[in-house]
Amino acid sequence: MKKTLLFAAAVLALAACSKENPVSEEGPIDASKIVFDIKLENADATKAVKTVWEKYDEVYLFFEDNTAQYVIMTYDGTSWTYTDKDYDTSFTGLTLAASGKKLSAVFMPGFVNYSAPTYDTDAGKWTFGSIGGYFQTAESVAYTVTTISDVTTLSATLSLTAPAGISQVFIPSDEGYSMLGLGNEIVLTASHIKPITFNGIAPGGAASYTTGTSGFPLTPYFGYFGSDVSGNGIYCWGILEGAGTYDFTFQLVERNAEKKYAISSKSKSVTDKTVGDNVAIKLSGLTDNGKFVSLGYAGGPLWATGNLDKTNSKIVDPLEAGEYFRYGKTTPFSASESYYTGTDNPLPTSADVAYAVTDAWRIPTKDQFDALINSSNTTNEWVTGWTYIGSTGGGRFITSKANGISLFFAAAGNYSYSSGNLVNAGVGGRYWSSTPNGSYNAYGLNFGDGGINPVNYDRAYGYSVRPVQN
């Protein structure tokens, strides 16, 4: 079922420039009345597409024969106002062909952040910078200009449409805002939905956009639709893979806005969601994963965003070192303490320091570490110049190829069993797995500026622990 909404925008008193009827020559058009009949054809009963005009909505108009000026239509909740590209309170004179030319239009919700449009001469289009999210366009629309009784009227009918498959995920404010820390940001990963980026529109011509990879973060916008406070929250838009029945998995991830490493996450699955050309899903009742995040690859656990601090029963900030442990010991490293000599694979819960904090946490297995650094699942890079553990050091960024989420593993160094001292801090990282190798060694993860690889360690060393949730 389709429905068409017709809106007449007839606002703005300006100086008339011509008494001719009709106007046929080219030249400045100072209309005392500009009328737009705007038609929206949208799928019924879904918020994934625009069905009503709401306060702060904006429509940008670009003209085929003028690449220096544009018009902004802004809805104030009752009617439309018009400004030129300089956001003046009135037109200073819009230079257009009187008739026989075309315009193009772009709509975006008023709360979406974007740059003022600029004309790219080489590309032949107006661009707004990188805008990921919801938009509608009307392309190659003919307009007419007439003058009646000293009133010049520019008329056009704009059938604004969104890209096929446009989809919306809405997260109520009480679910999303609670995650957001000062200076951080939120992204949503959504299986079966691709991020979308608007690239620009030609004056009087076609729009262009690109889509990313399914499961990669959708750009979030904080705002509301309408005056109903129940609509306050986070809106994310993307392109659905195609019509069908899906089991959707959603993950709301908080990450550091500057460094882009994950800090915490919430998640929810929506089972057997049947969709047509678009989908609108409201996420509520999200599961709080705390400082654990999914990297989205098959069989992967939830990874802690930082190292273990057993003494304080917490996951530390990614730039902190956390504590160090001998293999199979549930207390921090002590050179005088023995280590676990069992061969259980993986460690029994009685010897798993992560499990000793909460029964939802475990030390990762060798297989889980192997999958984490498998080039089919992730990329990784060495970074330096970050201050933690009291000095300037490095670490490894590990980024998922499935959803683009990054973890940071600090080069926290390790404790030497012979000297009992902390060594290699800032230049190397060593992390225990729970998988033994005989009675005296165990597998783990090792990295520095030269690479990252699984290794076999003597259990007497004191290494970091990065917990998982299976």
C-alpha positions as CSV (number, residue, x, y, z in Angstrom):
1,M,0.0,0.0,0.0
2,K,1.3,3.5,-0.9
3,K,0.0,6.8,0.3
4,T,0.7,10.2,-1.1
5,L,0.9,13.3,1.2
6,L,0.4,16.7,-0.4
7,F,1.9,19.8,1.2
8,A,1.5,23.3,-0.1
9,A,4.3,25.7,1.0
10,A,3.2,29.3,0.3
11,V,5.3,31.5,2.5
12,L,7.6,34.5,2.0
13,A,6.9,38.1,1.0
14,L,9.5,39.5,-1.3
15,A,9.8,42.3,-3.8
16,A,8.3,41.6,-7.2
17,C,10.6,42.2,-10.1
18,S,8.4,41.9,-13.2
19,K,4.9,42.7,-14.3
20,E,5.0,40.6,-17.4
21,N,2.6,37.6,-17.7
22,P,4.0,35.1,-18.1
23,V,7.7,35.7,-17.4
24,S,9.7,34.1,-20.2
25,E,13.1,35.8,-20.2
26,E,16.1,34.8,-18.1
27,G,17.2,37.0,-15.2
28,P,16.9,37.6,-11.5
29,I,13.6,36.3,-10.0
30,D,12.4,38.1,-6.9
31,A,9.1,36.3,-6.2
32,S,6.6,37.7,-3.8
33,K,5.2,34.1,-3.6
34,I,6.9,30.8,-4.2
35,V,4.7,27.7,-4.2
36,F,5.9,24.1,-4.0
37,D,3.5,21.2,-4.2
38,I,5.5,18.5,-2.5
39,K,4.4,14.9,-2.9
40,L,5.8,12.1,-0.8
41,E,5.1,8.6,-1.8
42,N,6.0,6.3,1.1
43,A,5.5,2.8,2.3
44,D,2.5,2.7,4.7
45,A,2.9,2.1,8.5
46,T,6.6,2.5,8.9
47,K,8.9,5.1,10.3
48,A,11.7,4.0,8.0
49,V,10.5,6.6,5.5
50,K,9.2,10.1,5.7
51,T,5.4,10.3,6.2
52,V,4.8,13.7,7.7
53,W,6.6,17.0,7.9
54,E,8.1,17.9,11.3
55,K,9.7,20.9,12.9
56,Y,13.3,21.7,11.6
57,D,12.9,19.6,8.5
58,E,14.9,21.1,5.6
59,V,14.7,20.7,1.8
60,Y,17.5,22.1,-0.3
61,L,16.8,23.2,-3.8
62,F,19.5,23.4,-6.5
63,F,18.9,24.8,-10.0
64,E,20.2,23.6,-13.3
65,D,21.5,27.0,-14.5
66,N,22.9,28.3,-11.2
67,T,25.8,26.7,-9.4
68,A,26.4,29.6,-7.1
69,Q,23.1,29.8,-5.3
70,Y,20.6,27.5,-3.7
71,V,17.4,27.7,-1.6
72,I,16.7,26.2,1.8
73,M,13.1,25.4,2.7
74,T,12.8,25.0,6.5
75,Y,9.6,23.8,8.2
76,D,8.8,25.5,11.5
77,G,6.1,23.1,12.6
78,T,3.3,25.0,10.8
79,S,4.7,26.4,7.5
80,W,7.8,26.8,5.4
81,T,10.3,29.6,5.3
82,Y,12.9,30.2,2.6
83,T,16.5,31.4,2.7
84,D,19.2,31.6,0.2
85,K,22.6,29.9,0.5
86,D,23.9,32.6,2.9
87,Y,21.1,32.0,5.4
88,D,19.9,35.6,4.8
89,T,16.4,36.5,6.1
90,S,15.4,37.4,2.5
91,F,16.4,36.7,-1.0
92,T,18.9,39.1,-2.6
93,G,17.9,38.0,-6.1
94,L,18.0,34.5,-7.4
95,T,19.4,34.3,-11.0
96,L,17.5,31.7,-12.9
97,A,16.1,30.9,-16.3
98,A,12.5,31.9,-16.2
99,S,11.2,28.5,-17.3
100,G,12.2,25.4,-19.2
101,K,15.0,24.4,-16.9
102,K,15.1,21.8,-14.1
103,L,15.9,21.7,-10.4
104,S,16.9,19.0,-7.9
105,A,16.0,18.7,-4.2
106,V,17.4,17.0,-1.1
107,F,15.7,16.4,2.2
108,M,17.4,15.5,5.4
109,P,16.0,15.4,9.0
110,G,16.7,18.7,10.8
111,F,18.7,17.1,13.5
112,V,21.2,15.4,11.2
113,N,24.6,17.0,11.3
114,Y,26.1,18.0,7.9
115,S,28.2,20.8,6.3
116,A,26.7,23.5,4.2
117,P,26.5,22.4,0.6
118,T,29.3,23.4,-1.8
119,Y,29.5,23.0,-5.5
120,D,32.2,20.6,-6.8
121,T,33.0,21.8,-10.2
122,D,35.0,18.8,-11.2
123,A,32.3,16.3,-10.1
124,G,29.5,18.6,-11.4
125,K,27.4,18.3,-8.2
126,W,26.5,19.8,-4.9
127,T,28.0,18.0,-1.9
128,F,27.3,18.2,1.9
129,G,30.4,16.5,3.1
130,S,30.1,12.9,4.3
131,I,26.5,12.2,5.4
132,G,25.6,8.7,6.5
133,G,22.0,8.2,7.0
134,Y,18.5,9.0,5.9
135,F,17.7,11.3,3.0
136,Q,15.3,11.8,0.2
137,T,15.8,13.4,-3.2
138,A,13.8,14.7,-6.2
139,E,15.8,14.6,-9.4
140,S,15.4,16.5,-12.8
141,V,12.2,18.3,-11.8
142,A,10.9,20.9,-14.3
143,Y,9.8,24.2,-12.8
144,T,7.8,27.0,-14.3
145,V,7.7,30.7,-13.5
146,T,4.7,32.9,-14.0
147,T,3.7,36.4,-13.0
148,I,0.2,37.4,-12.2
149,S,-0.8,40.8,-10.7
150,D,2.9,41.7,-10.0
151,V,3.3,38.4,-8.1
152,T,6.0,36.1,-9.5
153,T,5.5,32.4,-8.7
154,L,8.0,29.6,-9.2
155,S,6.1,26.3,-9.2
156,A,7.4,22.7,-9.0
157,T,6.1,19.4,-7.8
158,L,8.7,17.4,-5.9
159,S,8.2,13.7,-5.5
160,L,10.8,13.1,-2.8
161,T,11.8,9.5,-2.5
162,A,14.4,7.6,-0.4
163,P,16.7,5.0,-1.8
164,A,15.2,1.6,-2.2
165,G,15.6,-0.6,0.9
166,I,16.1,2.3,3.3
167,S,15.9,1.1,6.8
168,Q,15.7,2.7,10.2
169,V,16.7,1.5,13.7
170,F,15.4,3.6,16.6
171,I,16.9,3.4,20.1
172,P,15.0,5.2,22.8
173,S,17.0,7.8,24.7
174,D,16.9,5.9,28.0
175,E,18.6,3.0,26.2
176,G,21.2,4.9,24.3
177,Y,22.1,8.1,26.2
178,S,23.1,6.2,29.3
179,M,26.1,4.7,27.5
180,L,27.6,7.9,26.2
181,G,30.6,9.2,28.1
182,L,32.2,12.6,27.8
183,G,34.1,12.9,24.6
184,N,33.0,9.5,23.3
185,E,30.6,8.4,20.6
186,I,28.1,5.7,19.8
187,V,27.8,3.5,16.7
188,L,25.3,0.8,15.9
189,T,26.2,-2.4,14.1
190,A,23.2,-4.2,12.5
191,S,23.4,-7.5,10.7
192,H,21.8,-7.4,7.2
193,I,21.9,-3.6,7.0
194,K,24.5,-1.7,5.1
195,P,25.6,1.8,6.0
196,I,24.7,4.5,3.4
197,T,26.6,7.7,2.5
198,F,25.1,10.5,0.5
199,N,27.7,11.8,-2.0
200,G,25.9,14.7,-3.7
201,I,23.4,15.8,-6.3
202,A,23.8,17.4,-9.7
203,P,21.9,20.8,-10.2
204,G,18.7,19.8,-11.9
205,G,20.0,16.2,-12.1
206,A,20.7,12.9,-10.4
207,A,21.8,12.1,-6.9
208,S,24.5,9.7,-6.0
209,Y,25.2,7.6,-2.9
210,T,27.3,4.7,-1.8
211,T,26.7,1.7,0.5
212,G,29.1,0.0,2.7
213,T,29.4,-3.6,4.0
214,S,26.5,-5.3,5.8
215,G,27.1,-5.3,9.6
216,F,29.3,-2.3,9.6
217,P,28.4,0.6,11.9
218,L,25.5,2.8,10.9
219,T,25.9,6.5,11.7
220,P,23.7,7.5,14.7
221,Y,21.8,10.7,15.0
222,F,20.4,12.1,18.3
223,G,17.0,13.7,17.7
224,Y,13.2,13.2,17.5
225,F,10.4,13.0,15.0
226,G,7.4,15.1,16.0
227,S,6.6,16.6,19.3
228,D,6.0,13.3,21.1
229,V,8.8,12.8,23.6
230,S,8.5,9.0,23.1
231,G,10.3,9.7,19.8
232,N,13.4,11.1,21.5
233,G,16.4,8.9,21.0
234,I,19.0,7.7,18.5
235,Y,18.1,7.1,14.9
236,C,20.3,5.0,12.5
237,W,19.6,4.4,8.8
238,G,21.1,2.1,6.3
239,I,20.2,0.0,3.3
240,L,18.6,-3.5,3.7
241,E,20.3,-6.3,1.9
242,G,16.9,-7.3,0.3
243,A,13.4,-8.4,1.1
244,G,13.0,-11.5,3.1
245,T,12.9,-12.9,6.6
246,Y,15.9,-12.2,8.8
247,D,17.3,-12.8,12.2
248,F,18.7,-9.4,13.0
249,T,21.5,-8.9,15.5
250,F,22.1,-5.4,16.7
251,Q,25.0,-4.0,18.8
252,L,25.2,-0.5,20.2
253,V,28.8,0.2,20.8
254,E,30.4,3.1,22.7
255,R,33.8,4.0,21.6
256,N,36.4,6.7,22.1
257,A,35.7,9.5,19.6
258,E,39.4,10.3,19.1
259,K,41.0,6.9,19.2
260,K,38.1,4.8,17.9
261,Y,38.6,1.8,20.2
262,A,35.5,0.1,21.7
263,I,34.7,0.9,25.3
264,S,31.4,-0.9,26.0
265,S,28.3,-2.3,24.2
266,K,24.7,-3.4,24.4
267,S,23.0,-5.9,22.2
268,K,19.8,-7.4,21.1
269,S,18.6,-9.9,18.5
270,V,15.3,-9.7,16.6
271,T,14.2,-13.1,15.4
272,D,12.2,-13.8,12.2
273,K,11.6,-10.2,11.1
274,T,9.9,-10.3,7.8
275,V,10.5,-7.2,5.7
276,G,9.6,-5.9,2.3
277,D,11.6,-3.1,0.7
278,N,12.3,-1.4,4.1
279,V,12.3,-2.1,7.8
280,A,11.8,0.0,10.9
281,I,12.8,-1.6,14.2
282,K,12.6,-0.1,17.7
283,L,15.3,-1.5,20.0
284,S,14.4,-1.5,23.6
285,G,15.3,-4.0,26.4
286,L,18.9,-4.1,25.2
287,T,21.2,-6.5,27.0
288,D,24.0,-4.5,28.7
289,N,27.3,-6.2,27.8
290,G,29.3,-3.8,29.9
291,K,32.9,-3.6,28.8
292,F,32.5,-6.4,26.3
293,V,32.0,-6.2,22.5
294,S,31.4,-8.5,19.6
295,L,33.7,-8.2,16.6
296,G,31.1,-9.8,14.4
297,Y,33.1,-12.7,12.9
298,A,31.6,-16.2,12.9
299,G,32.0,-18.0,16.2
300,G,33.7,-15.1,17.9
301,P,33.1,-14.4,21.6
302,L,32.4,-11.1,23.3
303,W,35.9,-9.6,23.9
304,A,36.7,-7.4,26.9
305,T,37.6,-3.9,25.8
306,G,40.5,-3.8,28.3
307,N,42.6,-5.9,30.5
308,L,41.7,-7.6,33.8
309,D,42.0,-5.9,37.2
310,K,41.2,-8.8,39.5
311,T,41.8,-6.9,42.8
312,N,39.0,-4.4,41.9
313,S,36.9,-6.9,39.9
314,K,36.8,-4.8,36.8
315,I,38.0,-4.4,33.2
316,V,40.3,-1.4,33.0
317,D,40.4,1.3,30.3
318,P,42.1,0.1,27.1
319,L,45.1,2.4,27.8
320,E,45.6,1.0,31.2
321,A,47.8,-2.1,31.9
322,G,45.6,-3.9,34.3
323,E,47.2,-6.6,36.5
324,Y,49.5,-9.5,35.7
325,F,49.1,-13.2,36.6
326,R,51.0,-16.4,36.5
327,Y,49.2,-19.1,34.5
328,G,46.3,-20.7,36.5
329,K,46.6,-18.4,39.5
330,T,43.7,-16.3,40.6
331,T,45.8,-13.6,42.4
332,P,48.1,-11.0,40.9
333,F,51.7,-12.0,40.1
334,S,54.0,-12.8,43.0
335,A,57.5,-14.2,42.3
336,S,57.3,-16.4,45.4
337,E,54.0,-18.0,44.4
338,S,53.8,-21.3,42.5
339,Y,51.8,-21.8,39.3
340,Y,49.2,-24.2,38.2
341,T,50.5,-27.5,36.8
342,G,47.3,-29.2,35.7
343,T,46.7,-30.2,32.0
344,D,43.0,-29.3,31.8
345,N,42.1,-27.9,28.4
346,P,41.0,-25.2,28.9
347,L,41.7,-24.2,32.5
348,P,39.2,-25.4,35.0
349,T,37.1,-22.6,36.5
350,S,38.9,-23.0,39.8
351,A,42.1,-21.8,38.2
352,D,40.6,-19.2,35.8
353,V,41.2,-15.8,37.2
354,A,38.6,-14.2,34.9
355,Y,36.0,-16.7,36.1
356,A,37.0,-15.9,39.7
357,V,35.7,-12.3,39.2
358,T,32.3,-13.5,37.7
359,D,31.2,-16.7,36.2
360,A,30.3,-14.9,32.9
361,W,34.0,-14.2,32.2
362,R,36.8,-16.6,31.0
363,I,40.4,-16.5,29.9
364,P,40.3,-16.9,26.1
365,T,41.4,-20.2,24.6
366,K,44.2,-20.6,22.1
367,D,41.6,-21.1,19.3
368,Q,39.9,-17.8,20.3
369,F,43.2,-16.0,20.1
370,D,44.0,-17.6,16.8
371,A,40.6,-16.5,15.4
372,L,41.2,-13.0,16.7
373,I,44.4,-12.5,14.8
374,N,43.4,-14.5,11.7
375,S,43.8,-12.2,8.7
376,S,40.4,-13.4,7.4
377,N,38.7,-11.9,10.5
378,T,40.7,-8.9,11.5
379,T,43.5,-6.4,10.6
380,N,46.0,-5.2,13.2
381,E,48.5,-2.3,13.4
382,W,51.1,-1.2,15.9
383,V,50.6,2.3,17.3
384,T,52.9,4.4,19.5
385,G,52.9,7.6,21.5
386,W,50.1,6.8,23.9
387,T,50.6,7.4,27.6
388,Y,49.6,4.6,30.0
389,I,51.1,2.6,32.8
390,G,53.0,5.7,33.8
391,S,55.0,6.0,30.6
392,T,54.7,6.5,26.8
393,G,54.3,3.2,25.0
394,G,52.6,1.3,22.2
395,G,50.1,-1.3,21.5
396,R,48.1,-3.1,18.9
397,F,44.8,-2.0,17.3
398,I,42.9,-5.1,16.2
399,T,40.0,-4.2,13.9
400,S,37.2,-6.5,12.7
401,K,36.7,-7.1,9.0
402,A,33.1,-8.1,9.8
403,N,31.9,-4.9,11.6
404,G,34.8,-2.4,11.7
405,I,34.9,-2.4,15.5
406,S,38.4,-2.0,17.0
407,L,40.0,-3.3,20.2
408,F,43.2,-1.9,21.7
409,F,45.7,-4.2,23.3
410,A,48.2,-2.3,25.4
411,A,51.9,-3.3,25.2
412,A,51.8,-3.7,29.0
413,G,55.0,-5.7,29.2
414,N,55.3,-8.7,31.6
415,Y,56.8,-9.8,34.9
416,S,60.0,-11.8,34.7
417,Y,59.9,-15.0,36.9
418,S,63.7,-14.8,37.5
419,S,63.9,-11.2,38.6
420,G,60.4,-10.5,39.6
421,N,60.5,-7.2,37.8
422,L,58.2,-5.7,35.2
423,V,60.0,-5.7,31.8
424,N,59.1,-4.7,28.2
425,A,56.5,-2.2,29.3
426,G,55.4,0.0,26.3
427,V,57.2,-2.2,23.7
428,G,55.6,-5.6,24.0
429,G,52.5,-7.3,25.1
430,R,51.9,-10.9,26.3
431,Y,48.5,-12.3,27.2
432,W,47.6,-15.7,28.6
433,S,45.2,-18.1,26.9
434,S,43.6,-20.8,29.0
435,T,45.0,-23.6,26.8
436,P,47.9,-25.6,28.4
437,N,50.9,-27.2,26.6
438,G,51.9,-30.0,28.9
439,S,52.3,-29.3,32.7
440,Y,54.8,-26.4,32.6
441,N,53.9,-24.3,29.6
442,A,50.8,-22.7,28.1
443,Y,49.8,-20.9,25.0
444,G,49.3,-17.1,24.7
445,L,49.5,-14.1,22.5
446,N,52.6,-12.1,21.9
447,F,53.1,-8.8,20.0
448,G,55.4,-5.8,19.6
449,D,56.2,-3.4,16.8
450,G,57.2,-6.3,14.5
451,G,54.0,-8.2,14.5
452,I,51.5,-10.4,16.5
453,N,51.5,-14.1,16.9
454,P,50.5,-17.0,19.2
455,V,53.3,-18.4,21.3
456,N,54.1,-21.0,23.9
457,Y,55.1,-19.6,27.3
458,D,56.6,-20.8,30.6
459,R,53.8,-20.6,33.2
460,A,56.0,-18.8,35.7
461,Y,55.9,-15.5,33.9
462,G,53.4,-12.8,34.9
463,Y,51.3,-11.9,31.9
464,S,48.2,-9.8,31.1
465,V,44.7,-11.3,30.8
466,R,42.0,-10.1,28.3
467,P,38.7,-11.8,29.3
468,V,36.0,-13.1,27.0
469,Q,32.3,-13.9,27.3
470,N,31.3,-17.0,25.3
